[in-house]
């Protein structure tokens, strides 16, 4: 990716979080895990998914305040048709703590790219939905039948997701 960003602040720079290994298994990346271990709990995790090259990384950078002079932090964005994000990347904006929790942003590889198949897309989609507190389906232009199908998929997946947590365990 011809990235227009060169991260300057380690904590507010994006880093790989989940990647598909050569063996076909999804693996946590050590640098992403290390970043999240530095984040105070509770965490508010926002994930964005959508078609490739539709501005997901730009949207997350704007949400994090990585614009103007701070635009060299955050997620990589490019000006070509080549995707910048592979798997799922994570970023923790340096000034994003509140009483509600620490903001954690997840940027997903774009869906329906020429480089991946529908199975890969479904796995990225499901992983981002499972890992997030808030899920954003990024859609560009008119909401068409394909966008409605993706929204339906989110609804159906969320019906089957049950999360339980014990205080103090983090799980």
Helices and strands as residue ranges (DSSP letters): E 15-20, E 26-28, H 30-37, E 43-50, H 56-63, G 68-70, E 88-91, E 97-98, E 101-108, H 118-131, E 134-138, H 145-159
